[in-house]
Every structure is written in structure tokens, then in C-alpha cells.
Amino acid sequence: MVRHGETAWSAAGRHTSFTDLPLTPVGRRQARRLRRPLDRHGFALVLSSPRRRALETAELAGLGDRLETDGDLREWEYGEYEGLDIDEIHERDPGWTIWRGVTPGGESPDQVESRARRLLARCERAPGDVLLVGHGHLLRAFVAVALGLGPQGGELFALEPATVGILGWEHARRVVRRWNAD
């Protein structure tokens, strides 16, 4: 899986779900750097969030010719907290986290888990390795669900922009093989 490159809001720590921002110049450079490690691998399926920042990352990483969009890869919906940083959110709701709090007008962990399970099922049906291009909180929740931790377990997996994470198997169990790699 790949998190999209830097946007103005990700650089500023602003929660971005449905706001469709482009990559910054730094984000475009980050995405281009992914081309070499991703070119070395043949993927049976390449899926991206429909958001511009994810699609732009995928294109710059050289994945455009095999790319399909999947709405289940869109970012966790932040509702009324869209565009706010954590300090601004804590002024309204001290101690809030996406993992354990209630997000007014946004998605619950259960709703995100449903999307993650649909993605996981789609990946399992693919005839080979799958690459997902998406967003920080959603990909973290996806990994946690895949490992059997529930979506809240995603709080344990910080994910930097334009980095690669790899899930694999060990002793018939899903494991994290690589995380925050470029």
C-alpha cells in the first residue's frame, strides 16, 4: 500500500477527507520517487482512492496504465472536523482521536471497518499481489483490520506521506513486512 504524497493540508496537519487537494511540489517529488521500487513488482491489481491526491500520486509513480479507482479507499470522513488540525479539534472536543472519538457528521470506526473488509475481500480475490493507493487513516485502519486488531488498532501504525507498506504472511498469519518505506 502507498499513502499519497504531501498536500498543503497534510503538511499543516489538517484533517482532509473529501476536500480534493492536489499534491504540493514536495508531494509530486515524493510520488515520483516511488516509481523505482514499484516498477520492480508486477501487481495483479492496482487500486486507488478517487481523490485527486491519491490519483496524482499513482500517476507520478508510474501506475496510471493499470489503475482502477475504488471508493472504499477514500479517506475516513472527518465530517465537521474537515480542514481542522488536532489543536482546533481539541478546542471543541478535548482528548478526541479519530480512533476512539465520535466525529460529528463523519464516519464511525464501524463504518470504516466495513469499507476495510470490502477492500480486503477484493484483495483476496485478486490472482496475485495488490497495490492500494490511498490515505493515512484509512490505510492504517485497513492494516489493523487485516491483522485482526479492529480499525482502532490503526492508531498504532503512523504512516508518512508517499511511503510504502507491505502486508504478507508468516506461519499462515498476516504480518507487516515493511512500513514507511520509500
N, C-alpha and C positions, 0 to 999 in steps of 0.2 A: 504494500500500500504506500501511497505517496500523499503527503499533505501539500496543498497548494503553496506557491511562493508568497512572499510578503506582499501585503496590501497596505495602504495608508492606515487603515484601521487596525490591522493585526500588529503593525509596528507600534501603534499607540495603545495597544491593549484593549481596544474597543470590541465588544461582542458583535459579531457580524454573522447573521444567518441569511435573511432574504435580501438584504441590500447587495446589489450586484456590482461590486467594485472591481476595477482592473488591477493587475499587478503593478507595483512600483518598478522603477528601473532596477532596483536591487532584486525584487521578486522575479523579474524576467531573467536576470543573470543566474539566479538560483535555479530556475526551471531549466535553463539551457545546460547547466552543469549536470543535470540528471540524465541527459541524453546518453552519455557513455555507459554508465552502469546499467541502464535499462535496455540499451541496444544489444547487450550481450545475452539477453534472455528472450526466448520465444514464448509468448503468452498465448494461451488458448482463447482468452477473453480479456479485454481491456475496457473497464467501466469508469465513467467519470460522473461526478455531480454535474447537473446542468448549469451551475453558477459559472459566470464568466471567469472568475479567478482560477477555478479548477480546470475549465476547458483550455484556458490560455496556458496554464502550466503543462497540461498534457500535450498540447500542440508544440510548445517550445521544447519539450522533452523528446519530441520525435514520435509521438504516439498517435498522431491525427489520422493516419490511414487505417487504423484498426480500432478506433474509439467508438464506443456506444455510450449514450447517456443513460443514467438510471436515477430517477427522482429519489430513491431511497438513500442515495449518497449525499443528498443535500445536508447542510449543517443543521444541528439541533436548533429548533426555532426558539429564539430568545424573547419573543413577544414584546412586552413593554420595556424590556431591558436592551432591545436592539440599539446599537450605537453607543451604549454606555460602557465605561470602564468599571472595574470592580469597586473602586472607591465611590463612584457615583451610585452604584447599586447598593453598596453598604450604607449609604446615607438613608436610603429608603428601607432597606431590609438588612440590618446588621447580621453578619455571620452567614449570609446566603452563599451557596455554591450551586452551580448547575447540577451537580451530582446528587444533592440531598434536599435542596430547597424547592419551593413552589415558584414557578416562573409565571407571573400574571400574563395571560394571553399567549403563552408559549407552550412548548411540549413538555410532557412529563417523562420521567425515566422509562415508564412502561411503554409509552408511545414510541420512544426512540428504540427500545429493546425490540419492539415488533418490526421496525424497519431493519434493524441489525440482523434479526433472524431471517427475514426475507432475503437480505443480501447474502448471508451465509448459505442459505439453501441454494441460491443461484450459483454461488461459487462452487458448491459441492457437486452441482450438476455439470459443470464445465469439464471438458475432456482433458484438461491439463491445468497448468498454473494460471492464476487470475491476478490481474493488477487492478487495484482500486485507486482512483484519484479523487480525493475529497478534502475534508475539513477536519480541524483539530479535535473538537469534542466528539463529533460523530465517529471518526476513526478510532478514537480512544474507547468509546463505548462499544464499537464493533469488536475490537480486540478482546475487551473484557467479557463480552457475551460469548465469543468464540472459545474463550478459555474456561467458561462456566462460572464466571465471577458475578454475572449480572451487570447491567450497564453502569452502576455506581462504581464498580471496580475500575472504570476508566480513569478515575481520579489518580490512580497510581502510575499512569503512563503519560508523562509530559511529552508532547510531540512538537518539535520545532518545524518552522516553515520549510518546504521543499526538501524534506528528508524522507528516507525510505524505511519502512518497517516490514519485516518478513515473519510470517507465521509458518510454522512447519510442524513436523510430527516427531515425537520421541516416545518409544515404548507405547505406541497406539494412543498417545495423548497429544493434543495440540499444545505447542510451546511457542514462545517468542524466540526466533532465531537471530533477529537483528532488529535494532531500534535506533531511530535518529541517525541513520547512516546517510551519507551522501555519495 
